[in-house]
Amino acid sequence: MVYSNPVLFDKSVTIVEKFTVRQDCRKILIISAEPKEADAIQQLIDEINGQTEYELIEFNDETQLSHVNEILDQQKMGTQLYISAKWEDAVSIFAAAIEAGFSEGEIQTLISGKKKRYVYCLKCYHLQEAAAEETDIVCDHCQISLEIGPFFSRERKGYIGYPYNPAFATTN
Amino acid sequence: MYESTNLDLFPYPFHNIKEGSNYRYSNDLRKLEKDHTNCVVITPEYEKQIKRKRELLKEQPAVRFQSYPHTMAMQWEVVEMLIEMAVDRYPEHFQVEKNGNHWTFHNYILNETESFIFGDASSIELEPLDLIGRHFTTDFVLMVHRDDNLYLEVAQESYAALFSPHWNKGMTFDEIHAPVPFVSRTGVPLAERVRNFLIRNVLPGEPWTRINWNLMANRWDVNYETFDTWGPTRFLVTPENAGDLVRLRVEEQFFYRMPRSNAILFVLNTQFLAMKDLVLRPEWLNQTYSILSDIPKPMAEYKGFSPFIEPTVEYLKNLVEKIEFQTN
């Protein structure tokens, strides 16, 4: 894994509310790991309308998901990837796709359920989950108060958590 | 805490600003003249600074030094450059003996010797840049050029200001400077413009420089990791104590294109001057007072000194008036 590779995070450019078809590609590969999103997949296929070659791969359990690297490695240049999955599965599929050579411009990701957001404590370097709307959090490892900043690190896989002294909270 | 005592060596940041003009952000890079490309400087505070730098590196290695395993060859290239500069400028303080790849570096100021096989990381206990960096007072950041951007791959920083080698590891130049809220007159983000300028103009044998400045309230390094400690101290400054507590923090930056790796080495020389010492150079005092009284709020916010800019300006105003009164 190259450190400068993109990773999936809650504000990733590849995350979409609805799939859109790109007609300028040679093939569309749909990886569906979430049966609940069958309607969205069908809508995509309807929209493709036979204009572009497509392949639908459905994963129903983790064992099948372990083959994702192999499938992605076999794809040719010009393939557009559509990922439909819950957060954790989407993260794995996305990482495998990047590793196989896909760029972010060639991927659309539809998350089923909640996206996850992580904060990196700059006092003790612990990564923890934070709710989407939270602006402050207490580090569950070192218990320091953290102000969640807008900057994300691919290396640390989270948003910056500035340690601060709550006694001076109004000025931070 | 150390302060500059030899003002001839202090990189006063406002030299190029015309008298009576104000300070605004701009691309202020300047090419170093042919005979002035050596970044090694020994100040009277050398030993004090090295002692503190090594303490910080020892106490918090993960905070102060970061690198990727694939950077060894580029780190050795920096070792070679710094040793050559040190020996060239201060032969009375530094010497190197080379027996093939077996090198022995002597630091006579500290009475220390480093022996290693050049290019062989297993011959030393620290990583190459971490080892050689402990002989120089400056901080070092190695930015690797790829995909039209510069990526931070190695950093040894003990005087970080709103920066952290640990946090900024692997980031692009743009990501590191993402908090810079300013755009140029043409609407291009300043960080992007400076990045492109560095990539285009910093060439092998043609280093550049610029001076960055800030104000610090009784603190040497203001890294992200210790924000909870130094953040509140900014509110303790008053017009009465600003002369002692507030320092002009100057970061003289040098940019070298490394010929073999094509990376750009950032060398950062950080020096401090207490507000009360500005009086030693009355022209500096007057100009600093004039510039600080006219700092726009967003800039003070970005630089992190908005909590104590007012008492500092008040202190300088009183000092300027006092000097004027004494001379009249």
Interface residues (C-beta under 8 A of the other chain):
Chain A: Y3 S4 Y120 L122 K123 Y125 I144 S145 F151 S153 R154 E155 R156 I160 Y162 P163 Y164 N165 A167 F168 T171 N172
Chain B: A62 Y68 R146 D147 Y151 S164 H166 W167 N168 K169 G170 M171 T172 E175 A178 P179 Y224 E225 T226 F227 D228 T229 G231 P232 F235 P307
